[in-house]
Amino acid sequence: MASRISFSYSKQEQRHRKYKERSAILRIVVTLLVIISFAVVVVDISNQNREMRRLELENRDLVEELALVEQRQYEIHELEKKIDTNEFIEQIARDELGLVTPDEYIFVED
């Protein structure tokens, strides 16, 4: 007859085995938490970089628009300076209304 081998662990050995199992589970859980935290940080950084690029493009567009508005403002200011001068009034009369001075001759081509 075959002899029966019986495994009996002492209470101290059982506690030690449970401690090792809990320790291994705890290491696994901590490792998973670290990996998940790292993934969340990477995704967040990626989203922030994307938003930063979008804001930089928007800023560049706004700077260009501001430059155009400032140029237009300068042109309007210069036009305001000229508006009450005789030269400006004469230019508008010639260009827009087709008027001439009394001492000028008009030639019409057929």
MIMI-156921 format. One record per residue (C-alpha): residue in three letters; y, x, z. Coordinates in steps of 0.2 Angstrom, whole numbers, plus 5000, padded with zeros to 4 digits. Example, Ala and Ser with C-alpha at 12.3 -4.5 7.8 and 13.67 -1.06 7.14 Angstrom:
BEGIN
Ala497850625039/Ser499550685036/
This chain:
BEGIN
Met500050005000/Ala501750064996/Ser502850105010/Arg504450005012/Ile506050095012/Ser507250015022/Phe509150055021/Ser510050015037/Tyr511750085040/Ser512550105056/Lys514050005060/Gln515150165058/Glu514450195041/Gln514750015036/Arg516550025042/His516750195032/Arg516050115016/Lys517149965018/Tyr518650085021/Lys518250185005/Glu518050014995/Arg519749955001/Ser520550124998/Ala519950124980/Ile520549944978/Leu522249984985/Arg522350134974/Ile521950024959/Val523249894964/Val524550024967/Thr524250104950/Leu524349944941/Leu525949904950/Val526650074945/Ile526150044927/Ile526849864926/Ser528549934934/Phe528650074921/Ala528349944907/Val529749834914/Val530949974915/Val530550034897/Val530749864890/Asp532449844900/Ile533050004894/Ser532549964876/Asn533549794878/Gln535049884885/Asn535050014871/Arg534949874858/Glu536449774866/Met537349944867/Arg537149974848/Arg537749784845/Leu539249804856/Glu539749974848/Leu539649894831/Glu540649744837/Asn541949864844/Arg542049964828/Asp542349804819/Leu543749754831/Val544549924830/Glu544649904811/Glu545249734812/Leu546649784824/Ala547149924812/Leu547349794798/Val548349684810/Glu549449824815/Gln549749874797/Arg550149694792/Gln551349684807/Tyr552249834802/Glu552449764784/Ile553149604791/His554349704802/Glu554949804787/Leu555149644777/Glu556149564791/Lys557349714790/Lys557549694771/Ile557649504771/Asp559549484773/Thr560049624761/Asn560749584744/Glu559449694736/Phe558049584743/Ile558949424738/Glu559149494720/Gln557349554719/Ile556749374724/Ala557949294712/Arg557349404697/Asp555449404702/Glu555149224708/Leu556549124699/Gly556749234683/Leu558649244685/Val559749384678/Thr561549444681/Pro562949384670/Asp563049554661/Glu561249564657/Tyr560349514640/Ile558749434639/Phe557549484625/Val556149364620/Glu554649424610/Asp553849304598/
